[in-house]
Amino acid sequence: MLKTTALLLSLSAAALVPAASSRAQATAAAPAPANAPASCPAVLKHTFKRLQDEAPQDLCQYAGKVVLVVNTASYCGFTPQYKGLEALYARYAPRGLVVLGFPSNDFKQESADAKKIADLCYNTYGVKFPMFVSSAVTGADANPLYAELIKATGNQPKWNFNKYLIDRNGKVLDYFPSKVTPQDPALVSKIEQALGG
């Protein structure tokens, strides 16, 4: 009886292995979803250090998403926009939006201490969207992403909390100055259009 049970179990297992193997091959060979990019768009082919731990982050991880890039500062009249940016991110992230925050001292309103910047973002405003270490966003010293955004739009940040919207394919769609808040209907409607409705 035990030999018969063992034999049946081993035959069942042997029959399942090829089926599981062919399912795995079919899954591995499945085409990418229709909205997934074939490759990383040029505008996202950059690596920046993450704010909280300085771990290098490849922006290609955001390929296929709608990206809102914002230059931020801790000591600015527009700093409370962090709260609105986080609300925007929380609302639209499930549909494919990512907000990327780039602290900058170009306008002399950002701390040189990454820990202080992180504390303000995470503890004061509850920011969960990706934040990067402080870098230049204007002029000849602008980081490579901002150099591309400026070239694509003809608009260099004139102050903190300027916003650039990039579609799922890496096309820079629009530029919004500081006074355009995260809840502004013009910005929200562009984001919804880029997300597909």
SULFEN-V205784 format. One record per residue. N is the residue number from 1. RES is the residue in three letters. SS is DSSP state (H for helix, E for strand, - for the rest). PSI is psi in degrees with one decimal (* if undefined). Layout:
BEGIN
N;RES;SS;PSI  N;RES;SS;PSI
END
This chain:
BEGIN
1;MET;-;-46.2  2;LEU;H;-40.4  3;LYS;H;-40.6  4;THR;H;-43.8  5;THR;H;-44.6  6;ALA;H;-42.1  7;LEU;H;-43.7  8;LEU;H;-41.9  9;LEU;H;-42.5  10;SER;H;-35.9  11;LEU;H;-40.0  12;SER;H;-43.4  13;ALA;H;-41.8  14;ALA;H;-35.8  15;ALA;H;-31.7  16;LEU;H;-33.0  17;VAL;H;-50.7  18;PRO;H;-36.3  19;ALA;H;-43.4  20;ALA;H;-39.3  21;SER;H;-42.6  22;SER;H;-31.8  23;ARG;H;-41.6  24;ALA;H;-40.7  25;GLN;H;-39.9  26;ALA;H;-40.5  27;THR;H;-44.1  28;ALA;H;-32.3  29;ALA;-;0.3  30;ALA;-;139.7  31;PRO;-;156.4  32;ALA;-;152.9  33;PRO;-;153.6  34;ALA;-;-32.4  35;ASN;-;0.9  36;ALA;-;136.2  37;PRO;-;150.4  38;ALA;-;-34.2  39;SER;-;179.4  40;CYS;-;126.5  41;PRO;-;149.6  42;ALA;H;-39.3  43;VAL;H;-24.1  44;LEU;H;2.0  45;LYS;-;63.2  46;HIS;-;155.1  47;THR;E;133.1  48;PHE;E;154.6  49;LYS;E;135.3  50;ARG;E;142.2  51;LEU;-;-49.2  52;GLN;-;-25.1  53;ASP;-;3.5  54;GLU;-;20.2  55;ALA;-;133.6  56;PRO;E;134.9  57;GLN;E;122.3  58;ASP;E;120.9  59;LEU;H;-13.9  60;CYS;H;-19.0  61;GLN;H;-15.4  62;TYR;H;6.1  63;ALA;-;137.6  64;GLY;-;-3.2  65;LYS;-;160.9  66;VAL;E;128.2  67;VAL;E;129.9  68;LEU;E;113.9  69;VAL;E;129.5  70;VAL;E;130.5  71;ASN;E;127.7  72;THR;E;166.9  73;ALA;-;148.5  74;SER;-;-26.3  75;TYR;-;55.8  76;CYS;-;152.6  77;GLY;-;-21.3  78;PHE;-;-1.8  79;THR;-;-35.5  80;PRO;-;-10.6  81;GLN;H;-18.6  82;TYR;H;-42.9  83;LYS;H;-44.8  84;GLY;H;-37.3  85;LEU;H;-40.5  86;GLU;H;-39.5  87;ALA;H;-40.8  88;LEU;H;-45.4  89;TYR;H;-46.9  90;ALA;H;-38.6  91;ARG;H;-42.0  92;TYR;H;-7.7  93;ALA;H;-40.6  94;PRO;H;-22.2  95;ARG;H;-2.1  96;GLY;-;13.5  97;LEU;E;139.7  98;VAL;E;135.8  99;VAL;E;131.5  100;LEU;E;121.0  101;GLY;E;129.3  102;PHE;E;94.2  103;PRO;E;145.1  104;SER;-;143.1  105;ASN;-;19.6  106;ASP;-;-27.2  107;PHE;-;19.5  108;LYS;-;38.5  109;GLN;-;23.0  110;GLU;-;145.4  111;SER;-;150.7  112;ALA;-;-8.4  113;ASP;-;108.6  114;ALA;H;-34.4  115;LYS;H;-39.4  116;LYS;H;-40.5  117;ILE;H;-47.3  118;ALA;H;-42.1  119;ASP;H;-45.8  120;LEU;H;-47.4  121;CYS;H;-53.5  122;TYR;H;-40.2  123;ASN;H;-34.3  124;THR;H;-43.3  125;TYR;-;-2.5  126;GLY;-;30.9  127;VAL;-;128.4  128;LYS;-;-13.5  129;PHE;-;157.1  130;PRO;-;132.3  131;MET;E;146.5  132;PHE;E;165.6  133;VAL;-;157.1  134;SER;-;137.7  135;SER;-;165.7  136;ALA;-;142.2  137;VAL;-;2.4  138;THR;-;161.1  139;GLY;H;-163.4  140;ALA;H;-22.8  141;ASP;H;3.5  142;ALA;-;139.6  143;ASN;-;160.1  144;PRO;H;-35.4  145;LEU;H;-48.3  146;TYR;H;-35.5  147;ALA;H;-41.8  148;GLU;H;-40.4  149;LEU;H;-41.4  150;ILE;H;-43.8  151;LYS;H;-42.0  152;ALA;H;-33.4  153;THR;H;-19.2  154;GLY;-;10.7  155;ASN;-;118.4  156;GLN;-;144.0  157;PRO;-;129.4  158;LYS;-;-10.6  159;TRP;-;-176.0  160;ASN;-;156.6  161;PHE;-;37.4  162;ASN;-;151.0  163;LYS;E;138.6  164;TYR;E;132.4  165;LEU;E;128.3  166;ILE;E;133.7  167;ASP;-;178.8  168;ARG;-;-22.4  169;ASN;-;2.5  170;GLY;-;8.4  171;LYS;-;128.9  172;VAL;E;116.5  173;LEU;E;-41.0  174;ASP;E;164.5  175;TYR;E;138.3  176;PHE;E;128.0  177;PRO;-;174.1  178;SER;-;-40.8  179;LYS;-;-15.5  180;VAL;-;108.5  181;THR;-;164.2  182;PRO;-;-22.8  183;GLN;-;0.8  184;ASP;-;130.8  185;PRO;H;-31.9  186;ALA;H;-43.9  187;LEU;H;-46.9  188;VAL;H;-41.5  189;SER;H;-36.1  190;LYS;H;-40.0  191;ILE;H;-46.0  192;GLU;H;-40.1  193;GLN;H;-45.4  194;ALA;H;-31.4  195;LEU;H;-12.2  196;GLY;-;41.3  197;GLY;-;*
END
